[in-house]
Amino acid sequence: MRTDSPISATLVAWGNAWLTGHIGLDEAVDRVEHAAGPQLVAVPVDATPTTEAAGSPLPAEVSAPAAELADVPLRGFLAELRGEGLTSFRLALPAPGDPLGLTGPPAFTRSAVAAEQAAIAVLDGKRLGLVPAEDRRGSSYSGVRWATMPAATTDADVPQLAEAERALTLTMRSATDALIGIDGPAQGFPSLDAADEALAPGYPGRAHRLGALAARLSLALRLAEERGLTSSQLTTRNEALRDLDRAVRRARIAAHHAIVELRTP
């Protein structure tokens, strides 16, 4: 599951809106499932409650290396995490050589880089990494299954909203100039009226605008064509798009973290 299927971003946006009191848990989960189908979380069998008095799937327990896994519906899993001190979600959108949003440990970093996305649940004194994968069963069932693993408790070095917006604007101009300067078939970005991604209630307007722009550019980067270009033209084009991709991923993270930053003194 790659960043053009941004289920981690959707979970972070609507999860944070729930945690800040702007929507209820049911609405948050409904929006996540509307985006990508049923959502299940893989947890060790020992962490799965068997009676009303049984323990919940605690983040500390998901690190068991050889545990048999059971699938827990996302709604119940999030409710249990809230009881264990869940305060916010963070977004990671890494690429090879650029582990954006990640600070380890290595197992989580490898999984998130392979998926090109992850969500991080921030709890009191600990964090839990959530990495999505497509979940297909038979001919009709299609959803998402989240792998869970410990995440480092340190914050990643990511830009805040204003910084990310400035960087994206400057990089867009540079990329446009580079693409216009390439002779050959028409260059530029596909026309995308809208992207199937939106921030949740409670986010500031600036975050909504930046998030929408970054989502459209992310899709455009995936759809950009390379046909009919020379080797030199491809080098120029790819450098411009690589820089833009880096700025887009940072802008998306800044937008999705904005609601959390509002609460930070």
PASEBA-1860 file (N, C-alpha, C; in nm, 3 decimals):
! residues 265
1> MRTDSPIS> 0.086/-0.119/0.000/0.000/0.000/0.000/0.089/0.123/0.000 ~ 0.075/0.208/-0.101/0.167/0.318/-0.122/0.099/0.451/-0.091 ~ 0.178/0.561/-0.101/0.127/0.689/-0.057/0.018/0.746/-0.148 ~ -0.002/0.688/-0.269/-0.116/0.734/-0.348/-0.244/0.665/-0.301 ~ -0.232/0.577/-0.202/-0.347/0.524/-0.129/-0.327/0.564/0.017 ~ -0.365/0.688/0.052/-0.316/0.751/0.176/-0.398/0.715/0.300 ~ -0.414/0.584/0.327/-0.498/0.546/0.440/-0.437/0.589/0.573 ~ -0.303/0.591/0.583/-0.241/0.638/0.707/-0.275/0.784/0.733
9> ATLVAWGN> -0.272/0.866/0.627/-0.308/1.007/0.642/-0.453/1.021/0.686 ~ -0.541/0.939/0.632/-0.682/0.945/0.670/-0.701/0.907/0.816 ~ -0.633/0.802/0.860/-0.643/0.762/1.002/-0.591/0.873/1.092 ~ -0.479/0.935/1.055/-0.421/1.041/1.138/-0.517/1.161/1.147 ~ -0.570/1.204/1.032/-0.658/1.322/1.032/-0.783/1.299/1.115 ~ -0.853/1.191/1.088/-0.981/1.168/1.156/-0.960/1.116/1.298 ~ -0.850/1.046/1.320/-0.818/1.006/1.457/-0.787/1.125/1.545 ~ -0.712/1.222/1.493/-0.683/1.342/1.570/-0.807/1.426/1.594
17> AWLTGHIG> -0.896/1.432/1.495/-1.021/1.506/1.515/-1.104/1.443/1.626 ~ -1.104/1.310/1.634/-1.174/1.241/1.743/-1.108/1.270/1.877 ~ -0.976/1.261/1.882/-0.905/1.279/2.009/-0.913/1.423/2.060 ~ -0.936/1.519/1.973/-0.950/1.658/2.015/-1.095/1.697/2.038 ~ -1.187/1.601/2.026/-1.326/1.626/2.061/-1.412/1.686/1.952 ~ -1.365/1.690/1.829/-1.444/1.751/1.722/-1.543/1.653/1.659 ~ -1.517/1.525/1.671/-1.608/1.423/1.620/-1.605/1.305/1.717 ~ -1.696/1.211/1.697/-1.698/1.091/1.779/-1.616/0.980/1.716
25> LDEAVDRV> -1.591/0.876/1.794/-1.514/0.762/1.744/-1.583/0.695/1.626 ~ -1.713/0.679/1.633/-1.785/0.613/1.523/-1.767/0.688/1.393 ~ -1.778/0.820/1.396/-1.760/0.898/1.273/-1.618/0.886/1.221 ~ -1.521/0.888/1.310/-1.381/0.877/1.267/-1.356/0.744/1.196 ~ -1.400/0.635/1.257/-1.378/0.504/1.197/-1.457/0.490/1.068 ~ -1.579/0.543/1.065/-1.659/0.537/0.942/-1.587/0.606/0.826 ~ -1.524/0.720/0.852/-1.454/0.791/0.745/-1.331/0.714/0.699 ~ -1.260/0.652/0.791/-1.144/0.572/0.753/-1.188/0.451/0.670
33> EHAAGPQL> -1.295/0.386/0.711/-1.342/0.269/0.638/-1.405/0.307/0.505 ~ -1.465/0.425/0.498/-1.517/0.473/0.370/-1.404/0.491/0.270 ~ -1.286/0.529/0.317/-1.174/0.554/0.228/-1.112/0.426/0.173 ~ -1.114/0.317/0.251/-1.040/0.199/0.206/-1.101/0.067/0.248 ~ -1.225/0.066/0.292/-1.289/-0.059/0.327/-1.269/-0.097/0.472 ~ -1.313/-0.216/0.512/-1.303/-0.260/0.652/-1.160/-0.252/0.703 ~ -1.146/-0.217/0.830/-1.014/-0.198/0.891/-0.997/-0.295/1.007 ~ -0.891/-0.374/1.000/-0.858/-0.467/1.106/-0.716/-0.439/1.155
41> VAVPVDAT> -0.692/-0.467/1.282/-0.560/-0.448/1.341/-0.511/-0.582/1.392 ~ -0.391/-0.622/1.352/-0.334/-0.749/1.394/-0.268/-0.733/1.530 ~ -0.315/-0.807/1.629/-0.258/-0.803/1.764/-0.231/-0.947/1.809 ~ -0.137/-0.965/1.901/-0.111/-1.100/1.954/-0.235/-1.158/2.021 ~ -0.252/-1.288/2.010/-0.367/-1.354/2.071/-0.372/-1.329/2.220 ~ -0.256/-1.328/2.286/-0.253/-1.306/2.430/-0.304/-1.168/2.467 ~ -0.301/-1.072/2.368/-0.345/-0.936/2.397/-0.492/-0.915/2.365 ~ -0.557/-1.019/2.311/-0.696/-1.005/2.271/-0.788/-1.036/2.389
49> PTTEAAGS> -0.877/-0.943/2.426/-0.966/-0.970/2.540/-1.058/-1.087/2.511 ~ -1.071/-1.178/2.610/-1.159/-1.294/2.593/-1.284/-1.284/2.678 ~ -1.283/-1.198/2.780/-1.402/-1.173/2.861/-1.407/-1.024/2.888 ~ -1.512/-0.981/2.950/-1.526/-0.840/2.981/-1.415/-0.792/3.074 ~ -1.359/-0.882/3.153/-1.256/-0.843/3.248/-1.117/-0.864/3.193 ~ -1.106/-0.919/3.072/-0.974/-0.950/3.017/-0.900/-0.823/2.982 ~ -0.768/-0.835/2.967/-0.686/-0.719/2.934/-0.706/-0.677/2.791 ~ -0.669/-0.553/2.761/-0.683/-0.496/2.626/-0.555/-0.519/2.547
57> PLPAEVSA> -0.558/-0.501/2.412/-0.438/-0.514/2.329/-0.343/-0.399/2.356 ~ -0.257/-0.412/2.456/-0.169/-0.304/2.497/-0.055/-0.288/2.399 ~ -0.013/-0.164/2.372/0.099/-0.141/2.283/0.225/-0.215/2.325 ~ 0.252/-0.228/2.454/0.374/-0.293/2.498/0.375/-0.440/2.460 ~ 0.259/-0.499/2.440/0.252/-0.641/2.415/0.267/-0.676/2.268 ~ 0.252/-0.580/2.179/0.258/-0.613/2.037/0.398/-0.642/1.991 ~ 0.497/-0.623/2.079/0.634/-0.647/2.040/0.673/-0.794/2.048 ~ 0.585/-0.881/2.101/0.618/-1.022/2.111/0.651/-1.078/1.974
65> PAAELADV> 0.773/-1.131/1.950/0.819/-1.161/1.815/0.750/-1.279/1.750 ~ 0.709/-1.380/1.830/0.656/-1.501/1.769/0.510/-1.524/1.808 ~ 0.442/-1.422/1.849/0.305/-1.439/1.896/0.211/-1.470/1.781 ~ 0.113/-1.555/1.807/0.006/-1.576/1.711/-0.082/-1.453/1.709 ~ -0.122/-1.412/1.588/-0.195/-1.287/1.574/-0.345/-1.311/1.558 ~ -0.422/-1.217/1.607/-0.567/-1.215/1.586/-0.605/-1.078/1.534 ~ -0.709/-1.074/1.452/-0.754/-0.948/1.393/-0.862/-0.885/1.481 ~ -0.839/-0.760/1.517/-0.932/-0.684/1.600/-0.988/-0.569/1.516
73> PLRGFLAE> -1.118/-0.545/1.515/-1.173/-0.430/1.442/-1.111/-0.299/1.489 ~ -1.087/-0.208/1.395/-1.021/-0.082/1.427/-1.096/-0.005/1.535 ~ -1.229/-0.003/1.529/-1.307/0.074/1.627/-1.275/0.027/1.770 ~ -1.280/-0.102/1.794/-1.251/-0.153/1.927/-1.106/-0.131/1.968 ~ -1.016/-0.145/1.874/-0.875/-0.125/1.904/-0.847/0.018/1.948 ~ -0.904/0.116/1.875/-0.882/0.256/1.912/-0.944/0.289/2.047 ~ -1.061/0.233/2.074/-1.123/0.256/2.204/-1.035/0.204/2.317 ~ -0.974/0.087/2.298/-0.884/0.031/2.398/-0.761/0.120/2.415
81> LRGEGLTS> -0.705/0.168/2.303/-0.588/0.255/2.312/-0.621/0.383/2.387 ~ -0.740/0.437/2.364/-0.778/0.559/2.436/-0.775/0.535/2.586 ~ -0.821/0.419/2.627/-0.817/0.387/2.769/-0.675/0.370/2.822 ~ -0.580/0.344/2.733/-0.440/0.329/2.774/-0.362/0.458/2.761 ~ -0.431/0.570/2.733/-0.363/0.699/2.731/-0.331/0.754/2.593 ~ -0.403/0.711/2.490/-0.382/0.763/2.356/-0.414/0.912/2.351 ~ -0.319/0.993/2.302/-0.337/1.139/2.299/-0.341/1.197/2.159 ~ -0.273/1.134/2.061/-0.269/1.190/1.927/-0.212/1.087/1.830
89> FRLALPAP> -0.221/1.122/1.701/-0.159/1.042/1.596/-0.059/1.128/1.520 ~ 0.050/1.066/1.477/0.148/1.131/1.392/0.155/1.054/1.261 ~ 0.193/1.124/1.154/0.199/1.066/1.020/0.343/1.051/0.975 ~ 0.374/0.940/0.912/0.504/0.918/0.849/0.482/0.888/0.701 ~ 0.556/0.956/0.614/0.550/0.934/0.470/0.693/0.918/0.417 ~ 0.759/0.809/0.452/0.899/0.791/0.415/0.916/0.748/0.270 ~ 1.037/0.765/0.222/1.079/0.715/0.092/1.219/0.658/0.111 ~ 1.267/0.574/0.020/1.402/0.522/0.035/1.504/0.635/0.049
97> GDPLGLTG> 1.584/0.632/0.153/1.681/0.737/0.178/1.626/0.857/0.250 ~ 1.496/0.861/0.276/1.434/0.975/0.342/1.325/0.923/0.437 ~ 1.363/0.880/0.557/1.266/0.821/0.651/1.180/0.927/0.718 ~ 1.108/1.004/0.639/1.032/1.117/0.689/0.925/1.074/0.789 ~ 0.931/1.132/0.909/0.833/1.101/1.012/0.871/0.987/1.102 ~ 0.987/0.925/1.078/1.027/0.806/1.154/1.152/0.834/1.238 ~ 1.157/0.772/1.355/1.277/0.777/1.438/1.315/0.638/1.491 ~ 1.261/0.532/1.428/1.293/0.397/1.469/1.183/0.337/1.554
105> PPAFTRSA> 1.212/0.216/1.604/1.332/0.134/1.584/1.339/0.075/1.443 ~ 1.450/0.002/1.411/1.469/-0.043/1.272/1.355/-0.125/1.214 ~ 1.295/-0.214/1.293/1.187/-0.299/1.239/1.070/-0.214/1.190 ~ 1.031/-0.116/1.268/0.922/-0.027/1.229/0.962/0.057/1.109 ~ 1.082/0.109/1.110/1.129/0.191/0.997/1.128/0.111/0.868 ~ 1.177/-0.011/0.871/1.178/-0.094/0.749/1.037/-0.117/0.697 ~ 0.946/-0.151/0.785/0.809/-0.177/0.742/0.743/-0.052/0.685 ~ 0.764/0.062/0.751/0.703/0.186/0.705/0.762/0.231/0.572
113> VAAEQAAI> 0.892/0.218/0.554/0.955/0.256/0.427/0.904/0.167/0.314 ~ 0.889/0.038/0.341/0.837/-0.053/0.239/0.695/-0.015/0.198 ~ 0.613/0.027/0.294/0.476/0.068/0.265/0.466/0.212/0.218 ~ 0.572/0.290/0.239/0.577/0.433/0.208/0.480/0.515/0.292 ~ 0.438/0.461/0.405/0.348/0.533/0.493/0.333/0.459/0.624 ~ 0.293/0.531/0.727/0.261/0.471/0.856/0.193/0.575/0.942 ~ 0.120/0.529/1.041/0.065/0.616/1.145/0.133/0.579/1.276 ~ 0.149/0.677/1.365/0.210/0.652/1.495/0.112/0.699/1.602
121> AVLDGKRL> 0.071/0.606/1.686/-0.019/0.637/1.798/0.066/0.682/1.916 ~ 0.039/0.803/1.964/0.115/0.860/2.076/0.037/0.836/2.204 ~ 0.097/0.759/2.295/0.036/0.731/2.424/0.122/0.790/2.535 ~ 0.076/0.781/2.656/0.153/0.832/2.769/0.280/0.750/2.786 ~ 0.394/0.809/2.749/0.523/0.744/2.771/0.562/0.641/2.669 ~ 0.482/0.618/2.566/0.516/0.518/2.465/0.442/0.547/2.336 ~ 0.487/0.483/2.230/0.424/0.502/2.100/0.411/0.369/2.029 ~ 0.311/0.362/1.944/0.281/0.240/1.871/0.276/0.270/1.721
129> GLVPAEDR> 0.356/0.197/1.645/0.356/0.215/1.500/0.249/0.129/1.434 ~ 0.179/0.186/1.337/0.073/0.118/1.262/0.107/0.127/1.114 ~ 0.127/0.011/1.051/0.164/0.006/0.910/0.055/-0.067/0.833 ~ -0.006/-0.003/0.732/-0.118/-0.066/0.662/-0.073/-0.156/0.546 ~ -0.156/-0.255/0.520/-0.138/-0.341/0.403/-0.275/-0.376/0.347 ~ -0.282/-0.398/0.218/-0.409/-0.440/0.158/-0.453/-0.573/0.216 ~ -0.580/-0.586/0.239/-0.638/-0.708/0.296/-0.747/-0.756/0.201 ~ -0.714/-0.855/0.119/-0.811/-0.909/0.023/-0.841/-1.054/0.058
137> RGSSYSGV> -0.969/-1.085/0.063/-1.013/-1.220/0.097/-1.125/-1.259/0.002 ~ -1.096/-1.357/-0.081/-1.195/-1.398/-0.179/-1.212/-1.294/-0.289 ~ -1.326/-1.297/-0.352/-1.348/-1.210/-0.468/-1.415/-1.078/-0.433 ~ -1.467/-1.065/-0.310/-1.545/-0.946/-0.279/-1.492/-0.865/-0.161 ~ -1.414/-0.925/-0.073/-1.368/-0.854/0.046/-1.239/-0.779/0.016 ~ -1.239/-0.651/0.042/-1.120/-0.568/0.023/-1.115/-0.464/0.133 ~ -1.010/-0.466/0.211/-0.996/-0.371/0.320/-0.850/-0.346/0.352 ~ -0.824/-0.312/0.477/-0.689/-0.282/0.524/-0.664/-0.358/0.653
145> RWATMPAA> -0.546/-0.415/0.662/-0.501/-0.482/0.785/-0.377/-0.409/0.835 ~ -0.383/-0.361/0.956/-0.273/-0.283/1.014/-0.182/-0.373/1.095 ~ -0.052/-0.369/1.064/0.048/-0.434/1.149/0.085/-0.337/1.261 ~ 0.108/-0.390/1.380/0.141/-0.307/1.495/0.279/-0.344/1.546 ~ 0.356/-0.243/1.585/0.489/-0.266/1.639/0.533/-0.145/1.719 ~ 0.627/-0.161/1.811/0.672/-0.048/1.890/0.736/0.059/1.803 ~ 0.716/0.184/1.841/0.779/0.298/1.774/0.859/0.377/1.876 ~ 0.962/0.445/1.830/1.044/0.527/1.918/0.961/0.641/1.976
153> TTDADVPQ> 0.997/0.685/2.093/0.919/0.788/2.163/0.966/0.929/2.129 ~ 1.070/0.943/2.049/1.118/1.076/2.011/1.045/1.126/1.887 ~ 1.024/1.258/1.881/0.957/1.318/1.766/1.051/1.325/1.647 ~ 0.999/1.299/1.528/1.078/1.315/1.407/1.094/1.463/1.374 ~ 1.199/1.495/1.302/1.224/1.633/1.261/1.142/1.662/1.135 ~ 1.025/1.719/1.154/0.936/1.751/1.042/0.896/1.898/1.052 ~ 0.868/1.963/0.939/0.836/2.106/0.943/0.697/2.133/0.997 ~ 0.678/2.253/1.048/0.545/2.298/1.085/0.478/2.360/0.964
161> LAEAERAL> 0.354/2.401/0.982/0.267/2.437/0.870/0.324/2.550/0.784 ~ 0.361/2.662/0.843/0.407/2.777/0.766/0.534/2.744/0.690 ~ 0.627/2.676/0.756/0.754/2.639/0.691/0.729/2.547/0.572 ~ 0.644/2.446/0.591/0.617/2.351/0.483/0.545/2.418/0.366 ~ 0.456/2.513/0.396/0.384/2.584/0.290/0.480/2.668/0.206 ~ 0.572/2.738/0.271/0.671/2.817/0.197/0.758/2.729/0.110 ~ 0.806/2.618/0.167/0.893/2.528/0.092/0.822/2.468/-0.028 ~ 0.695/2.432/-0.011/0.621/2.374/-0.123/0.600/2.477/-0.233
169> TLTMRSAT> 0.568/2.600/-0.197/0.549/2.705/-0.297/0.676/2.728/-0.379 ~ 0.789/2.739/-0.311/0.916/2.762/-0.381/0.953/2.643/-0.469 ~ 0.931/2.522/-0.419/0.966/2.403/-0.496/0.875/2.387/-0.616 ~ 0.747/2.422/-0.603/0.655/2.418/-0.717/0.703/2.510/-0.828 ~ 0.747/2.631/-0.791/0.796/2.724/-0.892/0.919/2.670/-0.963 ~ 1.013/2.616/-0.885/1.135/2.562/-0.946/1.103/2.444/-1.037 ~ 1.015/2.356/-0.992/0.980/2.240/-1.073/0.909/2.281/-1.200 ~ 0.820/2.379/-1.191/0.749/2.426/-1.309/0.845/2.486/-1.410
177> DALIGIDG> 0.941/2.568/-1.363/1.040/2.626/-1.453/1.122/2.517/-1.521 ~ 1.161/2.415/-1.445/1.241/2.307/-1.503/1.163/2.229/-1.607 ~ 1.036/2.200/-1.579/0.956/2.121/-1.673/0.922/2.201/-1.798 ~ 0.895/2.331/-1.782/0.865/2.414/-1.899/0.987/2.423/-1.991 ~ 1.107/2.417/-1.931/1.229/2.428/-2.010/1.267/2.304/-2.087 ~ 1.192/2.197/-2.070/1.223/2.072/-2.142/1.150/2.071/-2.275 ~ 1.225/2.060/-2.384/1.164/2.046/-2.516/1.114/1.904/-2.533 ~ 1.021/1.887/-2.624/0.967/1.754/-2.648/0.818/1.752/-2.618
185> PAQGFPSL> 0.765/1.635/-2.587/0.621/1.626/-2.557/0.585/1.717/-2.441 ~ 0.462/1.762/-2.440/0.417/1.856/-2.337/0.444/1.800/-2.198 ~ 0.506/1.885/-2.115/0.538/1.847/-1.978/0.444/1.920/-1.884 ~ 0.457/1.887/-1.760/0.372/1.949/-1.659/0.298/1.842/-1.580 ~ 0.197/1.882/-1.511/0.124/1.790/-1.425/-0.015/1.761/-1.483 ~ -0.065/1.641/-1.465/-0.202/1.613/-1.507/-0.300/1.707/-1.438 ~ -0.412/1.732/-1.505/-0.515/1.817/-1.446/-0.599/1.732/-1.351 ~ -0.595/1.769/-1.224/-0.671/1.696/-1.123/-0.762/1.793/-1.050
193> DAADEALA> -0.891/1.779/-1.071/-0.985/1.871/-1.008/-0.991/1.851/-0.857 ~ -0.973/1.727/-0.813/-0.981/1.700/-0.669/-0.910/1.570/-0.639 ~ -0.864/1.556/-0.519/-0.806/1.432/-0.471/-0.897/1.376/-0.363 ~ -0.903/1.244/-0.358/-0.994/1.179/-0.263/-0.929/1.175/-0.124 ~ -0.908/1.293/-0.071/-0.848/1.304/0.063/-0.882/1.441/0.118 ~ -0.922/1.447/0.242/-0.954/1.575/0.304/-0.924/1.565/0.453 ~ -0.884/1.676/0.510/-0.865/1.680/0.654/-1.001/1.680/0.724 ~ -0.997/1.652/0.852/-1.119/1.637/0.930/-1.157/1.767/0.998
201> PGYPGRAH> -1.276/1.774/1.057/-1.315/1.894/1.133/-1.215/1.922/1.245 ~ -1.196/2.051/1.273/-1.105/2.091/1.379/-0.970/2.139/1.331 ~ -0.935/2.105/1.207/-0.808/2.151/1.151/-0.821/2.297/1.107 ~ -0.713/2.377/1.121/-0.720/2.516/1.075/-0.734/2.524/0.924 ~ -0.791/2.635/0.877/-0.814/2.651/0.734/-0.687/2.640/0.652 ~ -0.578/2.694/0.704/-0.451/2.687/0.632/-0.407/2.543/0.611 ~ -0.430/2.458/0.710/-0.396/2.317/0.697/-0.483/2.250/0.592 ~ -0.612/2.283/0.588/-0.701/2.227/0.486/-0.651/2.264/0.346
209> RLGALAAR> -0.613/2.391/0.326/-0.568/2.434/0.193/-0.437/2.365/0.154 ~ -0.343/2.361/0.246/-0.214/2.299/0.215/-0.231/2.149/0.195 ~ -0.312/2.085/0.277/-0.334/1.943/0.261/-0.398/1.907/0.129 ~ -0.494/1.987/0.085/-0.561/1.960/-0.043/-0.464/1.978/-0.160 ~ -0.383/2.084/-0.155/-0.285/2.106/-0.261/-0.183/1.993/-0.264 ~ -0.131/1.954/-0.149/-0.031/1.849/-0.143/-0.088/1.715/-0.191 ~ -0.214/1.687/-0.159/-0.276/1.562/-0.204/-0.288/1.559/-0.356 ~ -0.329/1.672/-0.416/-0.340/1.677/-0.562/-0.203/1.660/-0.628
217> LSLALRLA> -0.103/1.727/-0.574/0.031/1.716/-0.631/0.086/1.575/-0.615 ~ 0.055/1.511/-0.505/0.101/1.374/-0.485/0.046/1.281/-0.591 ~ -0.082/1.296/-0.623/-0.141/1.216/-0.730/-0.079/1.250/-0.865 ~ -0.056/1.378/-0.889/0.002/1.420/-1.015/0.142/1.362/-1.033 ~ 0.219/1.356/-0.926/0.352/1.298/-0.935/0.345/1.151/-0.973 ~ 0.245/1.080/-0.924/0.231/0.939/-0.959/0.190/0.920/-1.105 ~ 0.119/1.017/-1.160/0.066/1.003/-1.296/0.155/1.066/-1.403 ~ 0.259/1.139/-1.362/0.344/1.208/-1.459/0.408/1.108/-1.554
225> EERGLTSS> 0.414/1.143/-1.682/0.465/1.053/-1.784/0.609/1.085/-1.820 ~ 0.680/0.984/-1.875/0.819/1.000/-1.915/0.840/0.976/-2.065 ~ 0.734/0.953/-2.137/0.748/0.914/-2.277/0.805/1.027/-2.362 ~ 0.892/0.989/-2.458/0.940/1.083/-2.559/1.051/1.175/-2.514 ~ 1.116/1.150/-2.400/1.221/1.237/-2.351/1.358/1.173/-2.369 ~ 1.457/1.257/-2.392/1.595/1.209/-2.400/1.647/1.180/-2.259 ~ 1.765/1.119/-2.252/1.825/1.088/-2.124/1.850/1.214/-2.043 ~ 1.900/1.319/-2.108/1.927/1.445/-2.039/1.797/1.509/-1.989
233> QLTTRNEA> 1.694/1.504/-2.072/1.565/1.561/-2.031/1.505/1.483/-1.914 ~ 1.521/1.351/-1.918/1.471/1.270/-1.807/1.542/1.304/-1.677 ~ 1.672/1.328/-1.685/1.748/1.363/-1.564/1.696/1.493/-1.505 ~ 1.677/1.595/-1.590/1.626/1.724/-1.543/1.487/1.708/-1.484 ~ 1.402/1.635/-1.555/1.265/1.615/-1.509/1.261/1.540/-1.376 ~ 1.337/1.433/-1.367/1.333/1.351/-1.246/1.387/1.425/-1.125 ~ 1.488/1.509/-1.145/1.540/1.588/-1.033/1.433/1.686/-0.983 ~ 1.363/1.749/-1.078/1.259/1.843/-1.039/1.146/1.772/-0.964
241> LRDLDRAV> 1.106/1.656/-1.014/0.996/1.584/-0.951/1.038/1.524/-0.817 ~ 1.164/1.483/-0.805/1.211/1.431/-0.677/1.207/1.539/-0.569 ~ 1.253/1.659/-0.605/1.248/1.770/-0.510/1.104/1.803/-0.473 ~ 1.016/1.798/-0.572/0.876/1.829/-0.545/0.812/1.722/-0.458 ~ 0.845/1.597/-0.485/0.791/1.488/-0.403/0.832/1.505/-0.257 ~ 0.956/1.542/-0.234/1.004/1.565/-0.097/0.924/1.678/-0.029 ~ 0.902/1.787/-0.103/0.827/1.900/-0.046/0.681/1.864/-0.023 ~ 0.623/1.785/-0.113/0.484/1.744/-0.100/0.465/1.657/0.024
249> RRARIAAH> 0.555/1.560/0.045/0.541/1.473/0.161/0.554/1.553/0.291 ~ 0.642/1.649/0.294/0.656/1.733/0.414/0.533/1.822/0.435 ~ 0.476/1.870/0.326/0.356/1.952/0.339/0.239/1.869/0.390 ~ 0.227/1.748/0.345/0.117/1.663/0.391/0.130/1.632/0.540 ~ 0.251/1.604/0.583/0.272/1.577/0.725/0.242/1.701/0.808 ~ 0.292/1.816/0.764/0.267/1.940/0.839/0.118/1.967/0.850 ~ 0.044/1.947/0.741/-0.101/1.969/0.744/-0.170/1.873/0.841 ~ -0.130/1.747/0.841/-0.195/1.648/0.926/-0.157/1.662/1.073
257> HAIVELRT> -0.045/1.725/1.100/-0.004/1.747/1.239/-0.057/1.879/1.295 ~ -0.115/1.962/1.211/-0.150/2.099/1.252/-0.245/2.101/1.371 ~ -0.340/2.010/1.375/-0.437/2.009/1.484/-0.370/1.975/1.617 ~ -0.263/1.894/1.610/-0.187/1.860/1.730/-0.102/1.980/1.773 ~ -0.042/2.048/1.673/0.043/2.164/1.705/-0.037/2.275/1.771 ~ -0.166/2.287/1.739/-0.250/2.389/1.802/-0.259/2.370/1.952 ~ -0.246/2.245/1.997/-0.257/2.217/2.140/-0.122/2.224/2.211 ~ -0.012/2.238/2.134/0.121/2.239/2.194/0.155/2.379/2.240
265> P> 0.189/2.400/2.367/0.222/2.533/2.417/0.340/2.594/2.342
END
